[in-house]
Amino acid sequence: MGKDLLLVGSIPLDTVEEVMRVFGGGLGPHLPAIPDGEVGERRSWVNRFCYQVFNGHVDLETIKRPPSINGVEQLLPVKREDTWNFRVRPGVADVRFGLPGLRLGYSRDATNSYFIFRTLREKGLLPQDMRFQISIPMVNSVVRPLYFPVPGDIDRVRPGFEAALAAELEIIVKRIPAKDLAIQWDCAWEVSAVHGGPQAVAREIEIETHTAPIRRLSALLPADVALGFHFCFGTFGGWPSFAPDNLGRTVELINASVEAAGRRTDWIHLPTLNRTDREFYAPLARLNPKGARIYLGMIHSMDTFAQRLAVAREFVPDFGIAAYCGFGRTPPDQMPQILEDHRRAIAMAGKA
């Protein structure tokens, strides 16, 4: 998958068709795959699980929720300290989730969006070799101390949530032909945790904690399904949620994740910051992608783009480009400029 541009996932336009027409039509020749924009409630990434799945679960107790504003309930927190908190009810050893294959919404949305993708591709509005991309947060990015602060509770919730994700994948790979499908594992908490970020207790700092679910879930994908990774510094509360001194620990996590996948990895996306110093990028020389296409998230702060591109190429001579994350928390009226930035970046990178 040698295309030179990647879209991470969320694009806050009104409909799946609009996302695919505007971004797929405008950037299609450069893209290996097109996401559906994660329109609607998926725009909030993992925050939606708080009110859609965890709140009201028979085995969970809601201990904090976002405060109302002017008497109106708030489902999404305005700031990090207003986020939902849950605890497992006494006596519950393992939290399980009903309606397997339907509970999380991925298979339902993928089925509907794939029809739109296939129709637009048949009409020639999308390239014939383009895949349909589904970006799915890895287990530990959903079930993490931010939402489950009581010690020991995440161990009671993660296995059940992983089983729910596995059930969604089972339906997805039955409904969508493998040659048309690309699955991307989104890893944000995983990156923060291994860097020792806030709330990262000792075990969360260990890379194996985060590669274990990657190993199990990747094994469920047919060989002809494309597999990608998105590693992120987080955008909740503003970009970046944390800023490491360099990419060293991130590279360690990436290499371990690719190894854990146990199959072909088609792309690896990792963010960069607005840094132009060699020290930040130097660990990229230790990347072991095993044939995967590398995409660096550097389409931002376009006034320094060329300088950052040149420094990164000292350590990775050939790579594709992308934004640092999806745009779900970006005002929709900024999408035309973001689209133009992608076109400009492709030209500046010599990929036009």
C-alpha positions as CSV (number, residue, x, y, z in Angstrom):
1,M,0.0,0.0,0.0
2,G,2.3,2.7,-1.3
3,K,0.0,5.7,-1.4
4,D,1.4,8.9,0.0
5,L,-1.4,10.3,2.1
6,L,-3.5,8.9,5.0
7,L,-6.7,10.1,6.6
8,V,-6.7,9.0,10.2
9,G,-10.5,8.8,10.7
10,S,-12.9,11.5,11.9
11,I,-14.0,14.2,9.5
12,P,-16.8,16.4,11.0
13,L,-19.0,16.8,7.9
14,D,-22.7,16.0,8.0
15,T,-22.9,12.7,6.2
16,V,-20.7,9.7,5.1
17,E,-21.4,10.5,1.5
18,E,-20.2,14.1,1.9
19,V,-17.0,12.9,3.6
20,M,-16.3,10.5,0.8
21,R,-17.2,12.9,-2.0
22,V,-15.2,15.8,-0.6
23,F,-12.1,14.1,0.9
24,G,-12.2,10.9,-1.1
25,G,-12.9,12.7,-4.3
26,G,-10.4,15.5,-3.6
27,L,-7.5,13.3,-2.3
28,G,-8.4,9.9,-3.7
29,P,-5.4,9.2,-5.9
30,H,-3.1,9.6,-2.9
31,L,-5.1,7.5,-0.4
32,P,-4.9,3.8,0.3
33,A,-8.3,3.8,2.0
34,I,-11.1,6.2,2.9
35,P,-12.8,6.4,6.3
36,D,-16.4,7.3,6.6
37,G,-15.6,10.3,8.8
38,E,-16.9,8.8,12.0
39,V,-19.9,11.1,11.6
40,G,-22.5,11.6,14.3
41,E,-21.7,10.4,17.8
42,R,-18.5,8.6,16.7
43,R,-17.0,12.0,16.3
44,S,-16.4,12.0,20.0
45,W,-14.2,8.9,19.6
46,V,-14.2,6.9,22.9
47,N,-16.2,9.5,24.9
48,R,-19.5,8.2,23.4
49,F,-19.1,4.9,25.1
50,C,-19.6,6.6,28.5
51,Y,-23.2,7.5,27.8
52,Q,-24.0,4.8,25.2
53,V,-22.5,1.7,26.8
54,F,-21.2,2.3,30.4
55,N,-23.8,4.6,31.9
56,G,-26.8,2.4,32.9
57,H,-24.9,-0.9,32.5
58,V,-26.3,-3.3,35.2
59,D,-22.8,-4.1,36.5
60,L,-21.5,-0.5,36.6
61,E,-22.2,2.4,38.8
62,T,-21.9,6.0,37.5
63,I,-20.0,8.0,40.1
64,K,-19.5,11.2,38.1
65,R,-20.9,12.6,34.9
66,P,-20.4,15.9,33.1
67,P,-22.3,18.8,34.9
68,S,-25.4,20.2,33.3
69,I,-25.1,23.6,31.6
70,N,-28.0,26.0,32.1
71,G,-30.2,23.1,33.2
72,V,-29.4,21.0,30.2
73,E,-27.7,17.6,30.5
74,Q,-24.3,17.3,29.0
75,L,-23.2,13.9,27.5
76,L,-19.8,15.0,26.5
77,P,-17.4,16.7,28.9
78,V,-16.3,20.2,28.1
79,K,-12.9,19.6,29.9
80,R,-11.0,16.6,31.1
81,E,-11.9,17.1,34.7
82,D,-15.6,16.9,33.9
83,T,-15.4,13.5,32.3
84,W,-17.5,10.5,33.3
85,N,-16.4,8.1,36.0
86,F,-17.6,4.6,36.7
87,R,-17.0,1.8,39.2
88,V,-17.8,-1.9,39.0
89,R,-20.5,-2.8,41.4
90,P,-19.5,-4.9,44.5
91,G,-19.5,-8.7,43.9
92,V,-19.0,-8.4,40.1
93,A,-15.9,-10.2,38.9
94,D,-16.3,-9.6,35.2
95,V,-18.4,-7.0,33.3
96,R,-19.9,-8.4,30.1
97,F,-21.8,-6.6,27.4
98,G,-25.0,-7.9,25.8
99,L,-26.1,-7.9,22.1
100,P,-22.7,-9.2,20.9
101,G,-21.8,-7.7,17.5
102,L,-24.3,-4.9,17.9
103,R,-23.6,-3.3,21.3
104,L,-20.7,-1.0,20.2
105,G,-22.2,0.1,16.9
106,Y,-19.2,-0.6,14.7
107,S,-20.7,-3.4,12.6
108,R,-23.9,-1.4,12.0
109,D,-22.2,1.7,10.9
110,A,-19.6,-0.2,8.8
111,T,-22.4,-2.0,7.0
112,N,-24.2,1.3,6.1
113,S,-21.1,3.2,5.2
114,Y,-19.6,0.4,3.1
115,F,-22.8,0.6,0.9
116,I,-22.1,4.3,0.3
117,F,-18.4,3.6,-0.4
118,R,-19.2,0.8,-2.9
119,T,-21.8,2.9,-4.7
120,L,-19.4,5.9,-5.1
121,R,-16.6,3.7,-6.2
122,E,-18.9,2.0,-8.8
123,K,-19.8,5.4,-10.1
124,G,-16.1,6.2,-10.6
125,L,-16.1,8.9,-7.9
126,L,-13.5,6.9,-5.8
127,P,-10.5,5.1,-7.2
128,Q,-11.1,1.4,-7.9
129,D,-8.1,0.3,-5.8
130,M,-9.2,2.2,-2.7
131,R,-10.3,0.3,0.4
132,F,-12.9,1.1,3.0
133,Q,-11.3,2.1,6.3
134,I,-12.7,1.4,9.7
135,S,-10.8,3.0,12.6
136,I,-11.3,1.2,15.9
137,P,-9.9,2.3,19.2
138,M,-7.9,-0.4,20.9
139,V,-9.3,-1.8,24.1
140,N,-7.1,0.1,26.6
141,S,-7.8,3.4,25.0
142,V,-11.5,2.9,25.9
143,V,-11.2,1.1,29.3
144,R,-8.6,3.2,31.1
145,P,-8.1,4.9,34.5
146,L,-9.6,8.2,33.2
147,Y,-13.0,6.6,33.2
148,F,-12.5,3.7,35.7
149,P,-10.4,5.3,38.5
150,V,-11.1,2.6,41.2
151,P,-8.0,0.3,41.5
152,G,-8.6,-3.1,39.9
153,D,-11.8,-2.1,38.0
154,I,-10.2,-1.9,34.5
155,D,-9.2,-5.6,34.9
156,R,-12.9,-6.4,35.4
157,V,-14.0,-4.5,32.4
158,R,-11.3,-4.8,29.7
159,P,-11.9,-8.6,28.9
160,G,-15.6,-8.0,28.4
161,F,-15.0,-5.0,26.2
162,E,-12.5,-6.9,24.1
163,A,-15.0,-9.6,23.6
164,A,-17.6,-7.0,22.5
165,L,-15.0,-5.7,20.0
166,A,-14.3,-9.2,18.7
167,A,-18.0,-9.8,18.1
168,E,-18.2,-6.6,16.1
169,L,-15.2,-7.6,14.0
170,E,-16.7,-11.0,13.3
171,I,-19.7,-9.4,11.7
172,I,-17.7,-6.8,9.8
173,V,-15.5,-9.4,8.1
174,K,-18.5,-11.4,7.1
175,R,-20.3,-8.4,5.5
176,I,-17.4,-6.6,3.8
177,P,-15.1,-8.4,1.3
178,A,-11.6,-8.7,2.7
179,K,-10.1,-7.1,-0.4
180,D,-12.2,-4.0,0.1
181,L,-11.5,-3.7,3.9
182,A,-8.9,-1.9,6.0
183,I,-9.0,-2.0,9.8
184,Q,-7.0,0.6,11.7
185,W,-6.2,0.1,15.4
186,D,-6.2,3.5,17.2
187,C,-3.8,3.7,20.1
188,A,-3.9,6.9,22.1
189,W,-3.9,6.0,25.8
190,E,-1.4,3.3,25.0
191,V,1.1,6.0,23.9
192,S,0.5,8.2,26.8
193,A,0.7,5.3,29.3
194,V,4.0,3.9,28.1
195,H,5.5,7.4,28.4
196,G,4.4,7.4,32.1
197,G,1.6,9.9,31.5
198,P,-1.0,11.0,34.1
199,Q,-2.8,8.0,35.7
200,A,-0.3,5.5,34.3
201,V,0.3,3.1,37.1
202,A,3.2,0.8,36.9
203,R,1.5,-1.9,34.8
204,E,0.1,0.6,32.3
205,I,3.7,1.8,31.6
206,E,4.6,-1.8,30.4
207,I,4.3,-2.2,26.7
208,E,3.1,-5.8,26.9
209,T,-0.1,-4.5,28.7
210,H,-1.0,-2.8,25.5
211,T,0.2,-5.2,22.9
212,A,-1.7,-8.2,24.3
213,P,-5.1,-7.1,23.0
214,I,-3.5,-6.2,19.7
215,R,-2.2,-9.7,19.4
216,R,-5.6,-11.3,20.1
217,L,-7.8,-9.0,18.0
218,S,-5.4,-8.9,15.0
219,A,-5.6,-12.7,14.8
220,L,-9.3,-12.4,14.0
221,L,-8.7,-10.5,10.7
222,P,-8.5,-12.5,7.4
223,A,-5.2,-12.3,5.7
224,D,-6.5,-10.2,2.8
225,V,-7.8,-7.4,5.1
226,A,-5.4,-4.5,5.3
227,L,-4.2,-3.6,8.8
228,G,-3.1,-0.2,9.9
229,F,-2.1,1.5,13.2
230,H,-2.7,5.0,14.4
231,F,-0.6,6.1,17.4
232,C,-1.5,9.5,18.9
233,F,-0.6,12.0,21.6
234,G,-4.3,12.8,22.1
235,T,-6.5,15.8,21.4
236,F,-8.9,15.7,24.4
237,G,-8.4,19.1,26.0
238,G,-6.4,20.4,23.1
239,W,-3.5,19.1,20.9
240,P,-1.4,17.6,22.1
241,S,-2.7,16.1,25.3
242,F,0.9,15.4,26.2
243,A,4.2,16.1,24.4
244,P,7.1,13.7,24.8
245,D,10.7,14.9,24.6
246,N,11.3,12.6,21.6
247,L,9.8,9.7,19.7
248,G,11.9,7.0,21.4
249,R,9.3,5.4,23.6
250,T,6.7,5.7,20.9
251,V,8.9,3.8,18.5
252,E,9.4,1.1,21.1
253,L,5.6,0.7,21.4
254,I,5.2,0.7,17.6
255,N,7.8,-2.0,17.0
256,A,6.2,-4.2,19.7
257,S,2.7,-3.6,18.3
258,V,3.7,-4.6,14.8
259,E,5.4,-7.7,16.2
260,A,2.3,-8.5,18.3
261,A,0.0,-8.3,15.3
262,G,1.5,-11.5,14.0
263,R,0.5,-10.8,10.5
264,R,1.1,-8.3,7.7
265,T,0.8,-4.6,8.8
266,D,0.1,-2.3,5.9
267,W,0.6,1.1,7.5
268,I,1.8,2.8,10.6
269,H,0.7,6.3,11.4
270,L,2.5,8.3,14.2
271,P,2.2,11.9,15.2
272,T,4.9,14.6,15.2
273,L,4.9,17.9,17.0
274,N,5.9,21.3,15.8
275,R,9.5,20.4,16.4
276,T,12.3,21.0,14.0
277,D,15.2,19.6,16.1
278,R,16.9,16.4,15.1
279,E,16.8,15.0,18.6
280,F,13.0,14.6,18.5
281,Y,13.0,12.6,15.2
282,A,16.2,10.6,15.7
283,P,14.4,7.5,17.2
284,L,12.6,7.1,13.9
285,A,15.8,5.4,12.6
286,R,14.9,2.5,15.0
287,L,11.5,1.9,13.5
288,N,11.0,-1.7,12.3
289,P,7.8,-1.5,10.2
290,K,8.3,-4.9,8.6
291,G,7.3,-3.6,5.2
292,A,4.5,-1.4,6.4
293,R,4.1,2.1,4.9
294,I,5.0,4.8,7.5
295,Y,2.9,7.9,7.7
296,L,4.1,10.8,9.8
297,G,1.4,13.1,11.2
298,M,2.9,16.4,10.2
299,I,0.2,18.3,8.2
300,H,-0.1,21.1,10.7
301,S,1.6,24.5,11.3
302,M,2.3,24.6,7.5
303,D,4.8,27.4,7.9
304,T,7.3,24.9,9.3
305,F,6.2,21.9,7.3
306,A,9.1,21.9,4.8
307,Q,11.7,22.2,7.6
308,R,10.1,19.3,9.6
309,L,9.8,17.2,6.5
310,A,13.5,17.6,5.8
311,V,14.6,16.7,9.3
312,A,12.4,13.6,9.4
313,R,13.8,12.4,6.1
314,E,17.2,12.2,7.7
315,F,16.0,9.3,9.7
316,V,13.2,7.8,7.5
317,P,14.0,8.6,3.8
318,D,10.7,7.4,2.4
319,F,7.3,8.0,4.2
320,G,3.8,9.2,3.6
321,I,2.2,12.1,5.3
322,A,-1.0,12.7,7.3
323,A,-2.4,15.0,9.9
324,Y,-1.5,14.3,13.5
325,C,-5.0,12.9,14.3
326,G,-8.6,12.9,13.0
327,F,-10.6,16.1,13.0
328,G,-13.5,15.1,15.2
329,R,-12.8,17.9,17.7
330,T,-12.1,20.5,14.9
331,P,-14.9,23.0,13.9
332,P,-16.5,21.9,10.7
333,D,-15.9,25.3,9.1
334,Q,-12.2,24.6,9.1
335,M,-12.5,21.5,6.8
336,P,-11.9,23.5,3.6
337,Q,-8.6,24.8,4.9
338,I,-7.6,21.4,6.2
339,L,-8.4,19.9,2.8
340,E,-6.2,22.6,1.1
341,D,-3.4,22.0,3.6
342,H,-3.4,18.3,2.6
343,R,-3.2,19.2,-1.1
344,R,-0.4,21.7,-0.3
345,A,1.5,19.2,1.8
346,I,1.4,16.6,-1.0
347,A,2.9,19.1,-3.4
348,M,5.5,20.3,-1.0
349,A,6.5,16.7,-0.3
350,G,7.0,16.1,-4.0
351,K,4.2,13.5,-4.2
352,A,1.8,15.4,-6.5
